[in-house]
Every structure is written in C-alpha cells, then in structure tokens.
Amino acid sequence: MATSKEYLNFILDQLSGLSDITYKQMMGEYIVYYQGKIAAYVCDDRLLVKPVPTAIKMMPEVKFEPPYDGAKDMLLVDNVYDKEFLAELFNAMYDELPKPKKK
C-alpha cells in the first residue's frame, strides 16, 4: 500500500516548524530529509525515523519496523500528532544522522 498524499502532507505540516525539510518520492513512498540528511521515511502511511541512539532514548517503547520489505528496521513514530515532540526529535537526531553520500 502506497502512502497517501494526504498523509504525506499531514506529516510535512507537523514538521513545518523545522527549517529545511524536503522530501523525495520513491516508488509510492517518501524519503524525508532534514537539512540535507535522510531523517525519515513515510511508508504505508507511517512515519519511520533512522534508529539513532538519541531517537531510541526519546522513544523507549518504540517499535522497530522496516519501511518496506527487505529494508533495515527503522523506528515507528506513533506520536505524530505532537508537533513539538517531532521538532525536538528531529533536532536531537540531526548530529547522529549519516552525512549525505557524495554523488
């Protein structure tokens, strides 16, 4: 099941307090970038973030799930209605996110 455009727009609205949020579509799903780094995927109407230590600490009851079949597990964010939490999460994760690969 592909992510609906409505869900993507909801997530982007929830992240609107952050600067430099961009996304790319990938086979009906979306990669979310924060200040040029891959921070999350929006897949099957779910928000999944990179499993960096800070994110795990901030969501101790978190579920690990793959964004799509064959992918590495990521962290399922179930608190998507809390804009402040999402902003805090993305800001806290930023330094631990991998740097973009050079093309």
Short mmCIF file of the C-alpha atoms (twelve columns), coordinates in Angstrom:
data_MODEL
# 
_entry.id   MODEL 
# 
loop_
_atom_site.group_PDB 
_atom_site.id 
_atom_site.type_symbol 
_atom_site.label_atom_id 
_atom_site.label_alt_id 
_atom_site.label_comp_id 
_atom_site.label_asym_id 
_atom_site.label_seq_id 
_atom_site.Cartn_x 
_atom_site.Cartn_y 
_atom_site.Cartn_z 
_atom_site.pdbx_PDB_model_num 
ATOM 1   C CA . MET A 1   0.000  0.000  0.000  1 
ATOM 2   C CA . ALA A 2   1.473  3.340  -1.031 1 
ATOM 3   C CA . THR A 3   1.376  6.363  1.235  1 
ATOM 4   C CA . SER A 4   -1.477 8.744  0.540  1 
ATOM 5   C CA . LYS A 5   -0.657 12.300 -0.460 1 
ATOM 6   C CA . GLU A 6   -2.906 13.427 2.416  1 
ATOM 7   C CA . TYR A 7   -0.775 11.574 4.976  1 
ATOM 8   C CA . LEU A 8   2.440  12.966 3.493  1 
ATOM 9   C CA . ASN A 9   1.002  16.487 3.652  1 
ATOM 10  C CA . PHE A 10  -0.065 15.882 7.275  1 
ATOM 11  C CA . ILE A 11  3.476  14.807 8.218  1 
ATOM 12  C CA . LEU A 12  5.006  17.757 6.352  1 
ATOM 13  C CA . ASP A 13  2.625  20.086 8.197  1 
ATOM 14  C CA . GLN A 14  3.631  18.501 11.517 1 
ATOM 15  C CA . LEU A 15  7.295  19.173 10.618 1 
ATOM 16  C CA . SER A 16  6.629  22.706 9.346  1 
ATOM 17  C CA . GLY A 17  8.282  24.296 12.400 1 
ATOM 18  C CA . LEU A 18  11.653 22.933 11.279 1 
ATOM 19  C CA . SER A 19  13.797 24.624 8.679  1 
ATOM 20  C CA . ASP A 20  14.891 22.829 5.518  1 
ATOM 21  C CA . ILE A 21  12.537 19.833 5.443  1 
ATOM 22  C CA . THR A 22  12.421 18.324 1.964  1 
ATOM 23  C CA . TYR A 23  11.258 15.026 0.546  1 
ATOM 24  C CA . LYS A 24  11.649 12.803 -2.493 1 
ATOM 25  C CA . GLN A 25  9.171  10.298 -3.806 1 
ATOM 26  C CA . MET A 26  10.416 6.735  -4.153 1 
ATOM 27  C CA . MET A 27  8.069  4.106  -5.620 1 
ATOM 28  C CA . GLY A 28  4.915  5.493  -3.979 1 
ATOM 29  C CA . GLU A 29  6.662  6.208  -0.686 1 
ATOM 30  C CA . TYR A 30  8.736  9.162  0.517  1 
ATOM 31  C CA . ILE A 31  12.171 9.900  1.947  1 
ATOM 32  C CA . VAL A 32  12.216 12.899 4.305  1 
ATOM 33  C CA . TYR A 33  15.378 14.982 4.519  1 
ATOM 34  C CA . TYR A 34  16.241 17.317 7.368  1 
ATOM 35  C CA . GLN A 35  18.880 19.892 6.474  1 
ATOM 36  C CA . GLY A 36  20.108 17.653 3.661  1 
ATOM 37  C CA . LYS A 37  20.341 14.423 5.684  1 
ATOM 38  C CA . ILE A 38  17.961 11.469 5.403  1 
ATOM 39  C CA . ALA A 39  15.989 11.535 8.657  1 
ATOM 40  C CA . ALA A 40  12.841 9.538  7.983  1 
ATOM 41  C CA . TYR A 41  10.694 7.577  5.586  1 
ATOM 42  C CA . VAL A 42  6.961  7.930  5.114  1 
ATOM 43  C CA . CYS A 43  5.797  4.476  4.051  1 
ATOM 44  C CA . ASP A 44  2.363  2.856  4.167  1 
ATOM 45  C CA . ASP A 45  1.010  5.939  5.977  1 
ATOM 46  C CA . ARG A 46  3.597  5.562  8.754  1 
ATOM 47  C CA . LEU A 47  6.443  7.834  9.846  1 
ATOM 48  C CA . LEU A 48  9.662  5.916  10.460 1 
ATOM 49  C CA . VAL A 49  12.901 7.583  11.603 1 
ATOM 50  C CA . LYS A 50  16.503 6.450  11.493 1 
ATOM 51  C CA . PRO A 51  17.371 4.279  14.511 1 
ATOM 52  C CA . VAL A 52  19.989 6.581  16.014 1 
ATOM 53  C CA . PRO A 53  20.711 6.351  19.773 1 
ATOM 54  C CA . THR A 54  19.044 9.673  20.621 1 
ATOM 55  C CA . ALA A 55  15.792 8.676  18.910 1 
ATOM 56  C CA . ILE A 56  15.767 5.335  20.737 1 
ATOM 57  C CA . LYS A 57  16.292 7.188  24.029 1 
ATOM 58  C CA . MET A 58  13.466 9.615  23.295 1 
ATOM 59  C CA . MET A 59  11.045 6.787  22.419 1 
ATOM 60  C CA . PRO A 60  11.859 3.952  24.857 1 
ATOM 61  C CA . GLU A 61  8.739  1.957  23.954 1 
ATOM 62  C CA . VAL A 62  9.416  2.289  20.224 1 
ATOM 63  C CA . LYS A 63  8.711  -0.471 17.702 1 
ATOM 64  C CA . PHE A 64  11.360 -1.364 15.143 1 
ATOM 65  C CA . GLU A 65  9.815  -1.921 11.712 1 
ATOM 66  C CA . PRO A 66  11.133 -1.993 8.165  1 
ATOM 67  C CA . PRO A 67  9.779  0.777  5.919  1 
ATOM 68  C CA . TYR A 68  9.346  -1.771 3.117  1 
ATOM 69  C CA . ASP A 69  10.155 -5.446 2.506  1 
ATOM 70  C CA . GLY A 70  13.869 -6.130 2.595  1 
ATOM 71  C CA . ALA A 71  14.804 -2.821 4.234  1 
ATOM 72  C CA . LYS A 72  16.628 -2.337 7.527  1 
ATOM 73  C CA . ASP A 73  14.427 -1.683 10.544 1 
ATOM 74  C CA . MET A 74  13.633 1.890  11.477 1 
ATOM 75  C CA . LEU A 75  11.765 3.398  14.417 1 
ATOM 76  C CA . LEU A 76  7.995  3.742  14.083 1 
ATOM 77  C CA . VAL A 77  6.921  7.146  15.395 1 
ATOM 78  C CA . ASP A 78  3.473  6.772  16.930 1 
ATOM 79  C CA . ASN A 79  3.386  10.293 18.391 1 
ATOM 80  C CA . VAL A 80  2.899  12.073 15.035 1 
ATOM 81  C CA . TYR A 81  0.205  14.414 16.412 1 
ATOM 82  C CA . ASP A 82  2.660  16.224 18.715 1 
ATOM 83  C CA . LYS A 83  4.450  18.884 16.622 1 
ATOM 84  C CA . GLU A 84  6.721  19.914 19.487 1 
ATOM 85  C CA . PHE A 85  7.853  16.333 20.071 1 
ATOM 86  C CA . LEU A 86  8.577  15.836 16.356 1 
ATOM 87  C CA . ALA A 87  10.623 19.042 16.199 1 
ATOM 88  C CA . GLU A 88  12.544 18.026 19.325 1 
ATOM 89  C CA . LEU A 89  13.099 14.519 17.912 1 
ATOM 90  C CA . PHE A 90  14.418 15.709 14.541 1 
ATOM 91  C CA . ASN A 91  16.654 18.357 16.153 1 
ATOM 92  C CA . ALA A 92  18.056 15.840 18.641 1 
ATOM 93  C CA . MET A 93  18.698 13.263 15.905 1 
ATOM 94  C CA . TYR A 94  20.390 15.618 13.467 1 
ATOM 95  C CA . ASP A 95  24.011 15.258 14.627 1 
ATOM 96  C CA . GLU A 96  23.731 11.461 14.617 1 
ATOM 97  C CA . LEU A 97  22.259 11.189 11.125 1 
ATOM 98  C CA . PRO A 98  24.668 9.988  8.438  1 
ATOM 99  C CA . LYS A 99  26.110 12.641 6.162  1 
ATOM 100 C CA . PRO A 100 24.809 12.551 2.588  1 
ATOM 101 C CA . LYS A 101 26.839 10.425 0.197  1 
ATOM 102 C CA . LYS A 102 28.702 12.351 -2.454 1 
ATOM 103 C CA . LYS A 103 27.492 11.750 -5.982 1 
# 
